[in-house]
Amino acid sequence: MFDSSSRYAPVGDYTVKDTQGRQVKIKKIRFIPSTPARLTRQVVQGDRPDLLAYLYYQAPERFWRIADANEVMDPAELVAQLGRLIRVPPKS
């Protein structure tokens, strides 16, 4: 269901019953892991999480690495405020 590069790929599954008694597999809660960063960047007009991920990782789908380093659940928060300093973790 999730691509191997997804932040949810390593999160475990469990099964619950829906209101009609059917078994449904869902993901467990993903907690933001400690994500050290060596770089900082000031948010400028036109920044988007996917563009930043492409700039630093050549992979726009890895925006979540930057979100984790800044402890935000909603990646849009990263670029919502011009001038904000955001942390950028290494590629790893």
C-alpha angles and dihedrals in degrees: 000000000000125000114246090248092055119114087232097053095092094042113106126243132228135183128241134173119247124219090276094053096255120142111245125186114220137171122258118241114287113219118203107257124218104272114185118209132200099188135056128200132191114231113244133185111289097025115141128178093243093049091050090050090051091048094052103028106019085234117097092192090066093073087116091072089064091043090052092049088055094042096237125140095197110058090205087071089068094069102025094101120052112226095026114141111231128189120236117202123212120270098259 
